[in-house]
Amino acid sequence: MSVFLEWLSRPAGRALVAAVAMVYTSGVVTPGLTRAQTRLESTTAPLASDYRVGPSDHIYLSVPQRPDLNRQLVVGEDGNVNLPLVGNVQVRGLNKVEIESKLLQSLREYYPSVNKVEVTITQAMSNVIFVSGEVRFPGKYSFPENVNVWEAIREAGGPVPTAMLSSVRVVQDRSRGGASMLVDVQSAIESGTVQTLPILRPGDTVIVPGAEESYTGTSGVNVTGQVVKPGNYRLTGRQDLMGAILMAGGPNDRANLSSVRLIRPQGEERAETFKIDVNKFLQKGDMASNPKLKAGDTIDVGRKTFSGRDVSLILSFVTALGTLVLLYYTIQNEASRSKN
C-alpha cells in the first residue's frame, strides 16, 4: 500500500488518475448535470410584469431612504412576508406594483422618512406545474409566468417518439376542483395555433399518454423487433407499413430498415412472409416498399449487425481496459524501481 501511495504522489500516477476521472466525468456525471440544468432554466427567465406571487416566491426589498431595511423576503405558506418592526404583511396574489404599494404603506407607519420602495421578484417558485407521461424529463417545473400546455411539455424536454399529443390530459389542482380535460396538442402544432392552447395555473398536471399498445381486437397488427415499443396496434383506414412502425414509436438505433419482414396469415394453418427494404421507400419513394397492411399482419423490423451505439460501447471498453493495463504496468515498474 505504501508503494502505491508513493506512486500516486508522482507525476505519472497523478496523470493517470486524472485521465480515469476525466473518462468517468464525461460518461457519467456530465449527462446528469445537463439534465439538471434543463429543469433549472425555468426559474431564470424574465418575469412578466403582471406575475402574482405565491408561497415560496423570493422577493428582494430595496428601501433607498433606509438601506438597513434592504433584505431578501420569502413568501410564507400563509402568503405573508415579515418586515422588521412591522411584522407580517399579506402579499399573496399581488403583482410587483401592488406589493410595492402595500409594503410602502406598511413601512411608513413605523418609518415616516420612507417615501419609496423597490421590489424585485428574484425567484418565482409558486407557479409549479407537474408534467408526466411520454416526455423526456417528467417532473415538477416552476415557471416565472403563465404558460400553456405546449410550453409546459416543451420545458419538460418535449415529447418522446411514442407520445400521443392528440390526447393530452390536463388535471386541475385539487384546490380548484381537480377537474380534467383532453387537449389536442397535435392539431394545434399542425395548424400553427399553439398559442391558443389552454393556459395552465399553479398546481395543474399535464399527462402526455403513449401510443396505444395493448389493442386486442381483430383489426390490429403486431409490430416486433427493433422498434421503440413493440406491441399490437389498431389498424385504422389504409394503414401502411411505415405508419405501423411509427405507431410503435419508430425504429430504434439498432433497427435495419432494409431488412423488414411482413408476415401475412393465409388461413388458419399457414402464413406468407415478405422481405421488404423500407429504405427504398424512404430514400427513393418506392411505394412497393411501403405496402398497405391487413388485419392480422405481423411486422418484424430487423437488427443491424453493428450500430453506432455498439461501436461506442466497444471503444469505451477498450479505452478503459487500456487505461487499467497501463496503470497496472506503471505500478509494477515503480515497485521494481523502489526495490532496486
N, C-alpha and C positions, 0 to 999 in steps of 0.2 A: 504493500500500500504506500509506503514511504517513497519507493521508487516512482510509483505512478504520480503521486502528488508533486514530486520533484520535476517530473517530466512536464506536468501541466503548467509549471511556472516558467517553462522555456518558451521561446517564440513559436517553435514548431507545434507544440502542444496547444497553445492558445489559438493559433491559426486554424487548426483542425476543429477545435471545439466551436469556434466562431462559424466555420463552414457548416457544421452539423446544425447549429442553431438557426442559421440562415435558411437552410432547406426546410426545417421544421416550421419556421415562422411563415415562409411563403406558402407552404402547403396546407397548414392547419389554422394558424392564427389570423392571417390576412383576410380569408373569406369571412370569418366571424366578425371582424371589425367592419368590413364592408356592409354586411347585413345590419349591424348595429347603427351605422351612420344613416342607413336608409330610413330608420324609424325616427332618428333624432332630427332629421331635416325639417320635419313638420312643425317643430316648435321655434324655428328661426326665421320663418317667412314674415314679411311685414304685416302688421296688424291693420285690419280695416278700422276706419275712424269710428264706426258705429259698433265696434265689438263690445259686448256687455260681459262684465266679469262674473265669475262664479267661484266656488270653493277651490282652493289650491292655486289660484292665479297669483302671480307675483307682481307687485306694484312698487315702483320707486317714487318716493315723495321728495320733492325739492322745494325748499322754502327760502327764497332769496334773502329775506329780511332776518331770518333765523337759521343760519346754516347748521346749528346744533340740532335742529329738528329734521334735517335730511335723513332719510332712512329707507330701508327695504321693508315692505309690508307684504304679508301673506294673507290672503283672504281665507278666513276660517270656514269650517263646515257650516257654521251658523250664518255665514255671509258677512261677518264683521271684520274690520281691521282695527288694530289697537294703537292709539296715539298717546304720547306722553301727557299726563295730567288729564287729558280729555277722556280717555277710556275708549270703549268700543264705539265704532261708527259703522252703520249698516251700509254696504256698498253693493250687495248682490244685485245683479241685473242692471247696473248703471254703466254707461259708456264713459270714455275719458273726460269729456267736458262736464258731465254730470257729477263725476267723482270729484273733480277739482272744485266745483261749486260747493259741494257738500262738505268736503274737508276744510275749505277756506272758512265757511260759516262756523264749523265746529271749533276751529283753532282760534278764531277771532274772539270767542267768548273768554278765552284764557290768555291769549296773546294779542292784545289790541294793536300792536305795531305791525302785525302780519296783514298785508293787503293783497298778496298774490301767492299762489302755489302752482307748481307744475307737477303733473303726474305722467309717468311713463309706465305702460303695462309691459313689463320685461319678459314675462313668461305666461303664455296662455295655456293653462293646464286643465281647465274645467271643461272645455269643449271636446270631450272624449267620444270617439266613435269606434265601435268594435267591427272588425272585418274578418269574416271566417269563410271557410269553404275552399273553392278552387282558385286561390290567388297565391302568388309566390311567397308572401310573408304574412300569414294570418296573424292578427294580434290587435292590440289596443293602440289607437293613434290619437294624438292631441292636435287640434287644428286651431290656428290663430284667427280664423274667420269661418263663416258658414260655408259648407261645401255640399255639392250634390252627390248622388250615388256614384257616378262615374269617377269623380275626383277622389272619392274615398277608395275605390277599387284601385285606381292608378297609384295612389300613395302606398298601397299595400303591395306594390311590385307589379301590379297588373294581373290579368287573368292568365292561368296556365292553359296549355292547349286543350285540356279536357273540359274547360269551363263552359257552361251553358248560359250565356249572357241574356238570352231571351226570357229567362225566368228567374231573375234575381229577386230575392225576398228581402224586404226591409221591415224590421221589427222595431216598433217604438219602445222607448224607455218605459218601464213599468209605472213610473210616476205620472205618465201621460196616458195610461190605459193599456199599454202593451199590445196595441193592435198591429196587424201586419198586412202588407200588400205586396203584390207581384209587380215588378218593373221590367219592361222590355228594353234593356240597355242596348242590345244588339241592333234593334231597329233605329234607335237614336243615333248610334255610331254610323250606321249605313246612310242615314238621311242627313247627317251633319247637324243634328239638333240636340247634342248632348247638354247644351246649356238649359234646355227645358226640363231636364230630369228633376225629380223631387229633391228639395233641399233637406238635408239631414239636420237633426237637432241633437244636443248633448245626450249621450246615453243610448242613442239608436244603434242597432246592429244590422249590418249588411251581410247577407248569406249568399254566396255565389255557388250554385249547385254544379255538379258534374254531369256530363252527358249520360243518358240512360244506359245502364249496364246490365240490368237484370231482367230484360224483357223475355218472357217465356211463352208468348203467343205463337201462332203458326205463321205469322207474316214477318219472320225475323231472319237475320243472317248471323252466322258465327264469324268472329274475327279473331284469329290466333296468331302466334308468332311474335315478330319484332315490332309491336305497336306499344304505345304508352299504356293503354288499358284494354287488354284482351277481354272479350266478352260477347254476349249475344245482344244484338241491336235491332230495333224495329226497322223494318223495310217500308219506307213510305214513298209513294209516287214512282217515278222512273229512276230509282236509286242506282248509281253506277259503282264500279269497283273502287275508284278513288274516293268517292263520297263515303263509302263504308269504312275505309281506312281512316279517313279524317274523323268520323264519328267515334272511332276508337282512340282518339287522341293524336292520331297521326303516327308516322313511323318514328321509332326511337333511333338513337345514334348507332345502333348495330344493324339496322334494317338494310336489306339488299332488295331494292325495288325492282331490280332486273330479274329477280327470282321469286315471283309471287305465284302461288298455286290457287286455282279456283276449283273447288271440289263440288260437283253438282249431282245430287241424287237422281238416279234413273230407276224409279220404282223403289220397292222396299228392300231389295237384296243387292243392289249394285249402285255404283256411282261412277261418274266420268270425271277425270282430272285434266285440267288445262294449265299449262305453264305459261305465264304471262309476264312480259317485260314492261312494267308500268312506266319505266323511264322513257320509252318510246312515245308515250302519250304526253309526258311532262315536257320533253325536250323537242319533239317533232310534231305534236298534235295528232298522233296516230290514234284515231278513235277506236280502232280494233283492239288497242292495248288498254282500253278502259271500257270493258263490256258492261251492259246492263245486267243487273242481278235478278235472281228469282228467289222466292221464299224457300228457305232450307239450304241455301248455298253456304259454303264454308270458305273463307279466305284465309290463307296461311302466308304470312309475309316472311320470306327467307332471311337468313342471317349472313352478314359479311364474315369472311374468314378472319380478317383483322379490321378493327375500327380504329379511329384516331384515339379513342379512349384506351384501347388495348396497348397501342404503341406508347402512349403517355405513361401508363402504369409500368410497362416494362422498362422504359428509360428511367423512371423514378426508382425502381427496384435496383437496377444496375448501378445507378449513381450512389444510392445508399450503401449497397454492398461494397462498391469500390472504396467508399469513404471508410467503412469499417475495416476492410482489409489493410488499407494504408495506415489507419490508426493502430491496428494490431502490430504490423511490422515496425512502425516507428517506435512503439513502446518496447518491442523486443530489442531493437538496436540500441535504444537509450539504456536499457537494462544491462546489455552486454558491455557497453562503454563504462558504465558505473562499476561493474565488477573488475574491469581491467584497470 
